Amino acid sequence: MDVFRVVPLDELDEGRAHRVVLENQPILLTRIAGEPHAVSDVCPHNGASLSDGVIKDGCVTCPSHLWRFSLHDGERQGRSDVRIQVYGTRLTGDGWVEVEVPPAPVERSLREILLDHARQGSLPTP
């Protein structure tokens, strides 16, 4: 995990989204009950930016289709099998929010993806 010093806590408004991009990953950062929280800023349904949604009662609502995700554990409300990534946060002694982010996944070419599927025998047969 890489740790990034992002923003002073006093610059994060309670219940308002602050969008950052770390390791090429868009992240929604907010403050709930005085504590920083960080989750993926990408809705798994259609890729909408969750930072454009409404934050209320510890959840963010996707602006595209109203799916709600917990900012505590990433779970979609009413569907525990759908989640968004949650990132660890911590406060420094001087009041800055740090976010723990795994290295960005290496993008694979379509050729690499197809070769992997072919090797595993998972391609559909005509």
Residue pairs with C-beta under 8 A, 6 or more apart in sequence:
1 88
1 100
1 101
1 102
2 22
2 23
2 100
2 101
2 102
2 103
3 98
3 99
3 100
3 101
4 22
4 98
4 99
4 101
5 92
5 96
5 97
5 98
6 20
6 22
6 29
6 96
6 97
6 98
6 99
7 18
7 20
7 29
7 96
7 97
8 95
8 96
8 97
9 31
9 36
9 91
9 95
9 96
9 97
10 95
11 18
12 18
12 29
12 30
12 31
12 36
12 97
13 31
14 31
14 32
14 33
14 34
15 30
15 31
15 32
15 55
15 56
16 30
16 55
17 28
17 29
17 30
17 41
17 50
17 51
17 52
17 53
17 55
17 60
18 28
18 29
18 30
18 51
19 26
19 27
19 28
19 29
19 41
19 49
19 51
20 26
20 27
20 29
20 99
21 27
22 99
22 101
23 101
23 102
23 103
23 104
24 104
25 40
25 101
25 104
26 40
26 41
26 42
26 49
26 51
27 38
27 39
27 40
27 41
27 87
27 99
27 101
28 38
28 39
28 40
28 41
28 50
28 51
28 60
28 71
29 36
29 37
29 38
29 89
29 97
29 99
30 36
30 37
30 38
30 55
30 60
30 71
31 37
32 55
32 58
32 71
32 72
35 89
36 89
36 91
36 97
37 71
37 72
37 86
37 89
38 86
38 87
38 88
38 89
38 99
39 50
39 60
39 69
39 71
39 74
39 84
39 85
39 86
39 87
40 50
40 74
40 84
40 85
40 86
40 87
41 49
41 50
41 51
42 48
42 49
42 50
42 84
43 49
43 50
43 62
43 64
43 65
43 67
43 69
43 84
44 82
44 83
44 84
45 62
45 64
45 65
45 67
46 64
46 65
48 62
48 63
48 64
48 65
49 63
50 60
50 62
50 63
50 69
50 84
52 63
53 60
53 61
53 62
53 63
54 60
54 61
54 63
55 61
55 71
58 70
58 71
58 72
59 68
59 69
59 70
59 71
59 77
60 68
60 69
60 71
61 67
61 68
62 68
62 69
67 76
67 77
67 82
68 76
68 77
68 78
69 75
69 76
69 77
69 83
69 84
70 77
72 86
73 83
73 86
74 83
74 84
74 85
74 86
75 82
75 83
76 82
76 83
76 84
87 99
87 100
87 101
88 99
88 100
89 97
89 98
89 99
89 100
90 97
90 98
90 100
91 97
91 98
92 98
108 116
114 123
117 123
